[in-house]
């Protein structure tokens, strides 16, 4: 599955994030969020282009409110990069592909 984006739930989050060899970018989003929908195809492109370097996963805050609270997600989209299972960087709001890649450059 080239560039697959993993959907995480409250039951799979800790295992997936904690066991990831690559840094993992987690997109906290919701179905009703317009900026989240604009960001989705950009994340799919990055997932394909950065396969083996950076993993991308999504958490639907409506289905995983405890995760949103745990990581203090106050607005969406919020992107958190986890490196070795630990939050390493937080980005809030939709961004264009080039800006997003620039902000993620330390992990690529």
Long-range contacts (C-beta under 8 A, 24 or more apart in sequence): 2-48, 2-51, 3-44, 3-45, 3-47, 3-48, 3-49, 3-51, 4-47, 5-43, 5-44, 5-47, 5-56, 5-57, 5-58, 6-55, 6-56, 6-57, 6-58, 7-57, 7-58, 7-59, 7-60, 8-57, 8-58, 8-59, 8-64, 8-67, 9-59, 9-63, 9-64, 10-64, 10-66, 10-67, 13-59, 13-64, 13-67, 16-57, 17-57, 17-82, 17-85, 18-85, 19-85, 20-55, 20-82, 20-85, 22-52, 22-53, 22-54, 22-55, 23-54, 23-55, 23-81, 23-82, 23-83, 23-88, 23-107, 24-54, 24-55, 24-56, 24-57, 24-81, 24-82, 25-54, 25-55, 25-56, 25-57, 25-79, 25-80, 25-81, 25-82, 25-104, 25-107, 26-56, 26-57, 26-58, 26-59, 26-79, 26-80, 26-81, 26-82, 27-56, 27-57, 27-58, 27-59, 27-77, 27-78, 27-79, 28-58, 28-59, 28-61, 28-67, 28-68, 28-71, 28-73, 28-76, 28-77, 28-78, 28-79, 28-80, 29-58, 29-59, 29-60, 29-61, 29-76, 29-77, 30-60, 30-61, 30-62, 30-76, 31-60, 31-62, 32-62, 33-76, 33-77, 35-76, 35-77, 35-93, 35-94, 36-76, 36-77, 36-94, 38-94, 39-77, 39-94, 39-95, 42-95, 42-96, 42-97, 42-100, 45-97, 46-97, 46-100, 46-101, 46-104, 50-108, 53-107, 53-108, 54-104, 54-107, 54-108, 81-107, 83-107
